[in-house]
Amino acid sequence: MSRSLIERRLVDVVDRLRQLHDDLSVLDEQVAHFVEEADDARLRSLVSETPLAEHEHREAARHAEAMQRGRAELVAEIARFESLQDDLLDQLQRLVGSSSATPHEP
């Protein structure tokens, strides 16, 4: 792969990683909200001991778990892009290293 192609791909990967990290920040706030909501529903369920409160607790817990699964998927995607970034940097380093390795004259 040519140096310019590697550099373009690297810029794209860095941009995508930046967006994924921004998305993760937003998702972290949402997860915290849903987890807090599920905890509140659990407490209401324990105090009231009604079927409706128990249903609301289960529903809130399902939403929190779904958000946590989505967060885990996003973290895995970030890891994949970081690995791709590392690979591209290694390729670029090999290209730059091999092109700068010129024989020295005595």
N, C-alpha and C positions, 0 to 999 in steps of 0.2 A: 504494500500500500504506500502511496506517495506521502511525503511529509505534509503537503497542503491538505490532502484528504483527511489525514489523521488529525490535523489541527482543526479542521472544520467540524469533524465528528466530536472532537473533544469540546469545542465551544458549545455544540448542541447538547452534549451530555451535561456540561456544567450548568447550562441554562435550565435543563430539565430537572437536575438535582435541586437547583435553587427553588423552582416551582414546587417540587415535591416537599421540600422542607417547609415552605410557606403553607402548603396544604396540611402538613402534619401539625403545624402550630394551631391552625384553625380547628383541626380534628381533635387535638388534645383538649381544647376548650370545650368542644361539644361532648366529648367523652366524659369529662369531669362533670358537666351539667347532668348528663343522663345517669351517671353513677350516683350523684347526689340525689337525683329524683327517685331512683330505685331504692336508695337507703331510706329516704323519707317515706316512701310507700310501704316499705317493710315495717317501719316503726308504726305507721298508722294501722297496718294490718295486725300487728301484734297487740296493739292497744284496743282496737275495736272488735277484733275477732269476728268480723262479718265476712260472708262470702264475697261481697262486692269489694271490700278492701283487699282481700286475698287476691282476687282477680286483677285489681289495679296493680298490686305488687308484682304479680307474675308478669304482667304486660310491661311494666316499667323495667323489670329485670331483663326481659327479652330484648328490649330496645337497647339497654346498656351493653348487653353481651354482643349484640349485632354491631354496635359502634366500636366495641373493642376488637371484634374480628376485622372490621374494616381498617382499623388502625394498624393491626398486625400485618395485614396485606400491604398497606402503604409502607410500613417499615421494611418489609421484605423487598418491595420494589425499589426503595432507596438503596438497600444493600446491593441489589443487582446493578443499579446504575453506578454505584461507587466501585463495584468490581470492574465494570466496563471502563470506567474512568481510569482505574489503575492499569488495566490492560493497554489502553490507548497511550497512557503516559510511558509505560514500558516500551511500547513500540516506537514512540517518538524518541525516547532516550537512545534506543538501539540505532535508530536512523541517524540521529545527530552524532552519536558516538562514533559510528562507522564512517561518517562523512568527514569528521574532523581528525580522524586517525590517518595522518599523512606521514610517510617515511621521512625521517630526519636525515639531512645530508651531513656528512662529517666535516 
